[in-house]
Amino acid sequence: MWTRALSLFVLLGAAACGSDVDDRPVSWAYIHPAIILPNCARAACHSSLTRTKTVDLEDSAKAYETMKGANIIPLLEGTQLIEGSTTYEYRMPPDQPLPNVDIDLIDRWQKALYPR
């Protein structure tokens, strides 16, 4: 009896952990360290060392100005590699594209007028 009750409790608890609502902060203070640094500012891409296409996303202040001034969503969704350039079939970063939930959060950040 207790085993069945405990199993039901664990199952219900696990089901309650998931949420369709993205309650992550819509702020640069969250987006830069949680999304941009580990996904975009890597050694082979947009780090201070490599600066692919002259874009440095490692430094928070520089990255903020870059992201604020760019139409970044088409880049992340794969509809274009560089603003105004040819359409490509892959998303950024090319080796492991950002999940849609992260793209949506960046889009919400832009629409909220770039809160720090």
C-alpha positions as CSV (number, residue, x, y, z in Angstrom):
1,M,0.0,0.0,0.0
2,W,2.7,2.5,1.0
3,T,4.8,1.6,-2.0
4,R,1.9,2.3,-4.3
5,A,1.2,5.6,-2.6
6,L,4.8,6.6,-2.7
7,S,5.0,5.7,-6.4
8,L,1.9,7.8,-7.1
9,F,3.4,10.7,-5.2
10,V,6.7,10.5,-7.1
11,L,4.9,10.3,-10.4
12,L,2.8,13.3,-9.6
13,G,5.8,15.3,-8.4
14,A,7.7,14.5,-11.6
15,A,4.8,15.6,-13.7
16,A,4.6,18.9,-11.9
17,C,8.2,19.7,-12.6
18,G,7.7,20.4,-16.3
19,S,6.1,23.6,-17.5
20,D,5.2,25.0,-20.9
21,V,5.8,28.5,-19.6
22,D,9.3,29.9,-20.0
23,D,9.7,31.9,-16.7
24,R,13.4,32.6,-17.3
25,P,14.3,36.3,-16.9
26,V,14.0,38.4,-20.0
27,S,17.2,40.3,-19.3
28,W,20.7,40.6,-20.6
29,A,22.0,39.7,-17.1
30,Y,20.5,36.2,-17.7
31,I,20.7,35.8,-21.5
32,H,24.4,36.6,-21.8
33,P,25.8,34.1,-19.3
34,A,23.2,31.4,-19.9
35,I,22.8,31.4,-23.6
36,I,25.3,33.7,-25.5
37,L,28.5,32.7,-23.7
38,P,28.2,28.9,-23.9
39,N,26.7,28.8,-27.4
40,C,28.1,31.8,-29.3
41,A,31.2,33.1,-27.6
42,R,33.2,29.8,-27.9
43,A,36.8,29.6,-29.2
44,A,35.8,28.7,-32.7
45,C,33.1,31.3,-33.1
46,H,32.5,34.7,-31.6
47,S,35.0,34.8,-28.8
48,S,37.3,37.8,-28.1
49,L,40.1,35.7,-29.7
50,T,38.5,34.6,-33.0
51,R,35.9,37.3,-33.5
52,T,34.3,35.5,-36.5
53,K,32.9,38.1,-39.0
54,T,34.4,40.7,-36.5
55,V,31.7,39.8,-33.9
56,D,32.9,39.5,-30.3
57,L,30.1,38.1,-28.0
58,E,32.4,37.2,-25.1
59,D,32.5,40.6,-23.5
60,S,29.1,41.3,-22.0
61,A,29.1,45.1,-22.9
62,K,30.3,44.5,-26.5
63,A,27.9,41.7,-26.9
64,Y,25.0,43.7,-25.6
65,E,25.6,46.5,-28.1
66,T,26.1,44.0,-31.0
67,M,22.9,42.0,-30.1
68,K,20.9,45.2,-29.6
69,G,21.9,46.6,-33.0
70,A,21.3,43.4,-35.0
71,N,18.3,41.6,-36.3
72,I,19.5,38.4,-34.6
73,I,16.4,36.2,-34.9
74,P,16.8,35.4,-38.6
75,L,20.4,34.4,-37.9
76,L,19.4,32.1,-35.1
77,E,16.5,30.6,-37.0
78,G,18.7,29.9,-40.1
79,T,16.9,32.1,-42.5
80,Q,20.1,34.1,-43.1
81,L,23.7,33.8,-42.0
82,I,24.5,37.5,-42.0
83,E,21.9,40.3,-42.2
84,G,21.3,41.0,-45.9
85,S,23.1,37.9,-47.1
86,T,22.1,34.7,-48.9
87,T,19.7,32.3,-47.2
88,Y,21.3,29.2,-45.7
89,E,19.8,25.9,-44.5
90,Y,21.4,25.8,-41.1
91,R,20.9,27.7,-37.9
92,M,23.4,29.4,-35.6
93,P,25.5,28.0,-34.2
94,P,26.0,25.6,-37.1
95,D,27.3,22.7,-35.0
96,Q,24.6,22.7,-32.4
97,P,21.8,25.2,-33.1
98,L,20.1,27.1,-30.3
99,P,16.8,25.5,-29.2
100,N,13.7,27.4,-30.1
101,V,13.0,28.2,-26.5
102,D,16.3,30.2,-26.3
103,I,15.6,31.9,-29.6
104,D,12.1,32.8,-28.3
105,L,13.6,34.3,-25.1
106,I,16.1,36.4,-27.2
107,D,13.2,37.5,-29.4
108,R,11.2,38.5,-26.3
109,W,14.3,40.4,-24.9
110,Q,14.5,42.4,-28.2
111,K,10.8,43.1,-28.2
112,A,11.0,44.3,-24.6
113,L,13.6,46.8,-25.8
114,Y,16.8,45.1,-24.5
115,P,16.5,45.1,-20.7
116,R,19.7,44.7,-18.9
